[in-house]
Protein backbone atom coordinates (compact mmCIF):
# COMPACT_ATOMS: atom_id res chain seq x y z
CA UNK A 1 0.00 0.00 0.00
CA UNK A 2 2.88 2.37 0.72
CA UNK A 3 3.92 2.08 -2.90
CA UNK A 4 0.63 3.56 -4.07
CA UNK A 5 0.53 6.47 -1.62
CA UNK A 6 2.40 8.81 -3.96
CA UNK A 7 0.18 7.99 -6.92
CA UNK A 8 -2.94 8.38 -4.80
CA UNK A 9 -1.61 11.72 -3.56
CA UNK A 10 -1.14 12.99 -7.11
CA UNK A 11 -4.62 11.87 -8.11
CA UNK A 12 -6.08 13.42 -4.96
CA UNK A 13 -4.63 16.84 -5.81
CA UNK A 14 -5.81 16.64 -9.43
CA UNK A 15 -9.34 15.68 -8.36
CA UNK A 16 -9.53 18.34 -5.63
CA UNK A 17 -8.23 20.98 -8.05
CA UNK A 18 -10.84 19.93 -10.60
CA UNK A 19 -13.72 20.16 -8.14
CA UNK A 20 -12.56 23.53 -6.77
CA UNK A 21 -12.25 24.95 -10.28
CA UNK A 22 -14.80 27.54 -11.37
CA UNK A 23 -14.65 26.58 -15.04
CA UNK A 24 -14.36 22.81 -15.17
CA UNK A 25 -15.07 22.64 -18.89
CA UNK A 26 -11.97 24.69 -19.63
CA UNK A 27 -9.57 22.27 -17.93
CA UNK A 28 -6.82 21.33 -20.36
CA UNK A 29 -6.40 17.62 -19.67
CA UNK A 30 -3.49 17.50 -22.07
CA UNK A 31 -1.65 20.06 -19.93
CA UNK A 32 -2.56 18.18 -16.74
CA UNK A 33 -1.26 14.95 -18.28
CA UNK A 34 2.03 16.54 -19.33
CA UNK A 35 2.45 18.00 -15.86
CA UNK A 36 1.99 14.58 -14.26
CA UNK A 37 4.36 12.95 -16.76
CA UNK A 38 7.05 15.56 -16.07
CA UNK A 39 6.62 15.18 -12.32
CA UNK A 40 7.01 11.40 -12.55
CA UNK A 41 10.05 11.78 -14.84
CA UNK A 42 11.69 14.17 -12.38
CA UNK A 43 10.99 11.79 -9.50
CA UNK A 44 12.59 8.93 -11.43
CA UNK A 45 15.60 11.11 -12.29
CA UNK A 46 16.14 12.00 -8.64
CA UNK A 47 15.07 8.83 -6.84
CA UNK A 48 15.41 6.11 -9.47
CA UNK A 49 13.60 2.85 -8.77
CA UNK A 50 14.78 1.67 -5.35
CA UNK A 51 12.79 -1.58 -5.52
CA UNK A 52 14.84 -2.63 -8.56
CA UNK A 53 18.12 -1.26 -7.21
CA UNK A 54 18.30 1.44 -9.88
CA UNK A 55 19.59 4.77 -8.62
CA UNK A 56 18.50 7.99 -10.27
CA UNK A 57 21.13 9.89 -12.26
CA UNK A 58 20.62 13.00 -10.09
CA UNK A 59 20.77 11.14 -6.78
CA UNK A 60 24.51 11.67 -6.38
CA UNK A 61 24.01 15.42 -6.78
CA UNK A 62 21.42 15.53 -4.00
CA UNK A 63 23.47 13.26 -1.73
CA UNK A 64 26.22 15.92 -1.76
CA UNK A 65 23.83 18.66 -0.59
N, C-alpha and C positions, 0 to 999 in steps of 0.2 A: 504494500500500500504506500510506503514511503516513496517509492519510485514514481508514483503517479501524482504526488502532491504538487510538484512544480507545474505539471500539465494542467491539473485541476485549477491551480491558482491563476494561470494564464487565461483559461476559459472563463473563470469567475470574473476577472476584470473586464474581459470583452463583453460578457453578458450584462454585467452591471452598467458598463458604459453605454451599451445599446439601450437599456431600459431607462436610463437617466437622460438620454438624448431627447432634445425637443423635436428634431426632424429626423425620425428614424428612416424615412424613405430615402434620404440623401446620404446614407452611410455608404461609403465606398468600400465594399467588401474586398476588392482587389488590393486596396491600400492596407486594409487590416491584415490580409493574408501575407503581404510582403513584409509588414512589420513583424509579424509572428515568425516568419521564416528567418528574417535577419536576427531576431533575438535568439532563436535556437542556434543559428550558425555562430553567433558570438559566444554563446554558452559553450558550444562544442570546441571553439577555438581556445577558450580560456581553460575549461575544465577537462576536456577530452571525454572519454567514456571509461570511467573508473572500473566499471563492472567487467570490462574486457581488457583492462590493463593498458589502455591507450591514453597517454597523456596528451593534453592539448598543446599546440605549438607555442602558445603564449603563456603557458603555466610557469615556465622558468623565469620569465620577466616579472610575473607577480610574486613569485617566491622570493625574489631579491628585494622587494619593497618592504 
